[in-house]
Amino acid sequence: MPVGHLCKAHGIRGELVFVLTADSPALLNGELILKAHGREEGHRLMVERLRRHHDKWIISFKGIGTRNEAELLCRHTAFVPQDRLPPLEDGEVYLSDLPGLRVVLAGNAASVNSDADHVAMSAQREEREIGVILSVDVPAGQELWTILTPDGREILFPAVKPFVISIDPEQGRAVIAPPPGLLELYLADA
C-alpha cells in the first residue's frame, strides 16, 4: 500500500523530505519499499529516523548517508509491505486495492440526494459500466480516482461517500452515483 512519496534531499546527511499520504505516520516505522514511477520492482529500506517538519516529514534510511545517495531516491513512492498493514474493518478496502476495479454507474444516478435509502435503491436498478480505476490519489486529503474509459478518456472522480455507493474488490467493481454533470464534462465530444 502506498503511504507517501519522497520529494527531495534535505541537508547533506542522506535525509529526504517525505509527503505522507497515509492516515498514520506509524506505518513508516520499519521497512518500506521504494519504487520509481512506472517501475514494478523496488528498493527495500529500513527507516532509521522520522521527524515532523512543517507540513511534511524528514525521513532517513539505514545505509543512505549522503545527499547524493538521497537524491537517487527523490520522486520515489513509498509502500508498506502488505504483512505490516493494519486489519480492515467491515466494508473497508485499502486504496491500493482500487486500481483495476470496474466502475459502474448506478441506475438513476442523477437523482441522488442525501437520503441514503434512495441512493441504495437507485444502485439496485440498471447499471452502466463507465471504465476502470486507473489510479487513486489523495491530494489535500481528498480521495480522487482516475477512471479510464473504454475509449481512452480519463475521468477525475471525487470518491466521497455520497458519490460512492459500493466497492466490492471480490467482484472487481465499484458502483458510483456522481453529481449531475460530472461525467458529461469528461465524456462530451470535443
Buried (B, 14 or more C-beta within 10 A) or exposed (E): BBBBBBBEBBEEBBBBBBEBBBEEBEBBEEEBBBBBEEEEEBBEBEBBEBEEEEEBBBBBBEEBBEBEBBBEBBEBBBBBEEEEBEEEEEEEEBBBBBBEBBBBBBBBBBEBEEEEEBBEEBBEEEBEEBBBBBBBBBEEEEBBBBBBBEEEEEBEBBBEEBBBBBBEEEEEBBBBBBEEEBBEEBEEEE
